Amino acid sequence: MRTYTLELPGKRLKMKRIGVNNPVRAVIAALFLLLVAAGIAWWVADMGKAIYADYKIGQAYHAIDADIKGECKTRKAIFTGCKATIRHDGHTVEKTFAFFDFSSGDYTVTAIAANDNPANITLDIAVDKIMNRAVFALMFLAAVLLCLWLAFYGLLITLPRSRALLAGLNRKDAQPWQLTEIEANQKGDKIVSYLAELNDKPTKISLNFGKASPWIVGDHDGNPLLLAFAPKDGDGAPVPFDDQLKSIGGLNKSERRALIEQIKNAVLTD
């Protein structure tokens, strides 16, 4: 890849982030994912308890004459949620459950009670849809596992990689930086990653520039070429930056504008 001739300000600069994947945001994102996982896990646990309770009733039950008030609503053609209040012999039971269903039309339900304990009351449809409800719960359990994986991947893999790259570039003896190019990978119109040498191994580095735009200077074999700063001594991997230089600390407004113009001219000249 090409390198460009550039005269940086005579001061120490600091690359603050790689896209928006900086250490602070990585920790915040991980904490958010852990909170989401905890919330979904609590809901799945509650759902599992209800499914198991209805499963036990379904082993041996009888129909009862009870007052049932509630409804089942189908959303997106396949997701059905039911909410009902069952009153029988002074007992009131609130039932809320969901399942997949490709059928249409109204549901006819009957209240049932366990033979061994008539106080355990549910609806026949809740028992009939046990396996369906279990699959529904497992889907959300998978979402919990995905959130946990993303959280720990961000903390244990993405964050250390980001810190290592930034530390290598922000060393005092790595400045003044060299302006160079890197080849990035994209999905659709979004630039998602690039390969950097970490510990002498090609390592995939995730990129997310958010509302900012990477500085694109061309393409290579269909992949975009981005501008990046690399350590002057070559001891460290290059780090891409946005086209407004907002990811670079140590520049005042006039210096930032001047450096943007200098980079534009360097790219056009070379």
N, C-alpha and C positions, 0 to 999 in steps of 0.2 A: 504494500500500500504506500501511497505517496506521503511525504512529509512536506510541510510548508514553512517558508521563512517568515518569522514573526518576531516583533520586538515587544515583549511584555513590559508592563510598568515595573519600575525598579523597586518593587516591594514584594513581600511574601504574600502569595495568594493561597486560597484554601478552597478545595472542591468540597462543597457541603453535602452533596448527595449524588446518588446515581439514579437519574430519573426522580421519582418520589420515594424510592426505596432507601431512605436514610434510617439510621439506627432508632431514632425516636419514634418515627412513624411505624417502623417494624414492630416495636414493642407495643405501641398503641393498637395496631392491627391485631396482634396476637392476643392481647387482653380482650379486645372486642370479640374475637372469634371464640375465646374461652367462655366468655359470658353468654354468647349465643348458644354454644354447645351445652352449657349448664342449663339454660332455659329449656332447650329442646329435650335434653335428657330427663329433666323433671317431668315434662309433659308426657314423654314416652313411658316413664316409670308409672305414672298415674294411669296411662292407657293400658299398660301391661297388667296392672292390678285389676282393672275392670274386666279385661279379657279373661283373666284367670278365674275371677269370681263367676262370670257367666259360663265359663267352661265347666266349672264344678256343678253349677245348677243344671247344665245340660246333660249330665250323666244320668240323672233320674229326676223327672219333674212331672208336674201335672198342671193343667190349665186352671186358672182361677177367674172368678168374676170380679173384675176390678175397674175402677174409674181411671181411664187413660186420657191424658191431655198432652198434646204435643204435635210435632210434625217432622217429616223427613224432607230435606231439600237436596236436590241434585244440582251440582255446579260443574261447569265445563263438561257436561254430558256424561261424566263417569264418576265424579266424586260426590258421594251422598253422605250427608251429615244428619243425624237424628237426635232430637232432644225431646224428652217426654217426662211427664210426672205421673207416677203410678200410685194410686191410693187404694188400700185394701185392708180391712179389719183394723183400722186405726194406724196402719203403717203407711208412710209416704216415702217413696223411692224416686230419686232424680236420676234419670239415665241420659247420658250423652255419649255418643259413639259415632264413628265414621267408617266407611268402607267404599270399595270400588263397586260400581254396578253399571252395566251397559244397557239395562232394561229401562223402560220408561213407564210412566203411569203411577197411580196411587198405590201405597202399601197398605195391606190389611194386616194388622198386628193383634196378637193375643198376649195377655199377661200370663206368666207362668211362675210357679214357685217350686223350690226344691222339695223333694219328697221327705228328705231327712230333716229339713228345717224350713217350714213354710214361710218363715220371716224373710228368707232370701228370695227376693222377687226380681224378675227381669222381664224382657219381652222375647217372644219366640224368634223374632227377626235378629235380635242381638246374638242369640245362640246359633241360629242358622248361618250367620255370617262370621263365625269365630275365626276360621282360617283366613278369610278375606281381611278381617280386621287385623289379624296378626301380621299379614303381609304389609298392610298399610303402616303398622307400627314399625316394622323392620325398615321400611323406606326412610322413616325419620331417624331411626337409629343409625342408618348409613350416613345420614346428613350430620349427625353428631360426630361420627368417626372422621368424616371429611373435614369438619371444622377443627377437630383436634389435630389432624394431620397437617392442615394448612398452618395452624398456629405454631406447632413445634417445628415444622419445616422452615417457617419464617425466622423463628428464634435461633434454631440450632444450625441452619444451613445458610439461608439468605443473609441474615444479619452478620455472621462471621465473615462471609465472603465480601459483603459490602465494606465492612470495617477494614479488612485486609487490603482491598483495592484502594480505598481512600487514604489509608495510612501510608501505603507505598507511594502515592502521588503527592501527599502533603508533607513529606519529609523536607527538611530545609535543604539538604544536599540534592534533592530531586528537582530543584528550581534553578533557573527559569525553565518552565515546561516546554516541551516540543509539541507543535501542532501536527497531528497526523490523522489518518483515516482508519476506521474499523468497518468490517462487514457485519451487518446485523441481520437477524432473521425477523420475518414478519408473518402475521396471519391476517389475511385480508388486507385492510389498509393500516393495520396497527403494528407498530414495531414492538416486539415482545422480548427479545434477548440478543446477546452476542457472546462470543467465546473469548475468554481471557485466560492468560497463563497464570495459574496460581499453584505454587509449590511444584513448578515444572510440569504441570498437567493442564491440558485444555479444560476449562471449567465454564459451564453455561451460567451466564449472569442474566437474571431477569431485568427487564426494563419497563418502566411505566412512567411516562412523562406527564401524565395527568392532562391538565389544560395547556401545558406548555408544548412546544414542538421541538423535536430533535433537529439538529443542524444537518440536513441531508445534502450531500454534494454530488450524488450520482448513484450508480448501481453497478453490481458485479454479479454476472450470472443470474440476474433477476432479483438479487438481494440488495437492499439499500446500503449505501456507503455513508457513514456518519463521521462528522468531525469529532475528534477526541483529543484530550491532552494526555501526554505521556511523560514520565520522568526523563530528565535530560540525560541521565546516565544509563538509561535503559533497564535499570533495576526496578521493575514494577510494570504493571499492566496499564494500558491506556484506559481513560474513563471518558465516555461521551458526555456532552453537555447540551443544554437547550440553546435555541437561537437568540435568546435575549440575555444569555449569560447570568440568569438568576440563580443558577446552581453554584456560581463562583463567588466566594466571599473575599472581601478586601478591596473591592473596587467601589469608588464613588460613582455618581451618575455620569459625570463627564468622562471619566476613565472607561466606564462601561460602554458608552456610546462610541468613544474613539476606538476601543478595541473591537467592537462589532464592525466598524467601518474598515479597520485594518485587516480583519479576518476576511471580510468580503473581497477586498482588493487582492489579498494573498491568494485566495481561491481562484479568482478570475485571472490573475497573472500566471499562476502555475497551471 
